[in-house]
């Protein structure tokens, strides 16, 4: 084997600080374009970016040379700085500290892409909290049973 090969699709969700509705319709396409550019700078391939005024979804092909935490640090840090610098939000813009991501099988990439693209329709009947609870349900993977540090 002469080189590494890795295809990891990732679906990430993160919200605005305190879930404030800080992403307005004017800023939304500009922000998504900026985030797409940041993912490309991290050598990731963005497939879908969409959300609501208080949260965002990303689907991208991961760069296996960087940790997901480092990619999100770049995306979230630079985009919040950029939003504030360009006065694209009423008040101070910021993201919550955490993010939630899960891998997506190659067979499900198109379905997840459609789901992300339809966020406005989806949230006409479901809150962000309901969506988030569904996103993380079933992904405990026994982590509660791991020994605690210390």
Secondary structure as the mmCIF struct_conf table of DSSP 4:
data_model
#
loop_
_struct_conf.conf_type_id
_struct_conf.id
_struct_conf.beg_label_comp_id
_struct_conf.beg_label_asym_id
_struct_conf.beg_label_seq_id
_struct_conf.end_label_comp_id
_struct_conf.end_label_asym_id
_struct_conf.end_label_seq_id
BEND BEND1 UNK A 3 UNK A 3
STRN STRN1 UNK A 9 UNK A 15
STRN STRN2 UNK A 16 UNK A 16
HELX_RH_3T_P HELX_RH_3T_P1 UNK A 17 UNK A 19
HELX_RH_AL_P HELX_RH_AL_P1 UNK A 25 UNK A 41
TURN_TY1_P TURN_TY1_P1 UNK A 42 UNK A 43
STRN STRN3 UNK A 45 UNK A 52
TURN_TY1_P TURN_TY1_P2 UNK A 53 UNK A 54
STRN STRN4 UNK A 55 UNK A 61
TURN_TY1_P TURN_TY1_P3 UNK A 64 UNK A 65
BEND BEND2 UNK A 66 UNK A 66
HELX_RH_AL_P HELX_RH_AL_P2 UNK A 68 UNK A 85
TURN_TY1_P TURN_TY1_P4 UNK A 86 UNK A 87
BEND BEND3 UNK A 89 UNK A 91
STRN STRN5 UNK A 95 UNK A 95
BEND BEND4 UNK A 97 UNK A 97
STRN STRN6 UNK A 100 UNK A 104
HELX_RH_3T_P HELX_RH_3T_P2 UNK A 106 UNK A 108
HELX_RH_AL_P HELX_RH_AL_P3 UNK A 109 UNK A 117
TURN_TY1_P TURN_TY1_P5 UNK A 118 UNK A 118
HELX_RH_AL_P HELX_RH_AL_P4 UNK A 119 UNK A 122
TURN_TY1_P TURN_TY1_P6 UNK A 123 UNK A 125
BEND BEND5 UNK A 126 UNK A 126
HELX_RH_AL_P HELX_RH_AL_P5 UNK A 128 UNK A 136
TURN_TY1_P TURN_TY1_P7 UNK A 137 UNK A 138
TURN_TY1_P TURN_TY1_P8 UNK A 141 UNK A 142
HELX_RH_3T_P HELX_RH_3T_P3 UNK A 143 UNK A 145
BEND BEND6 UNK A 146 UNK A 146
HELX_LH_PP_P HELX_LH_PP_P1 UNK A 147 UNK A 149
#
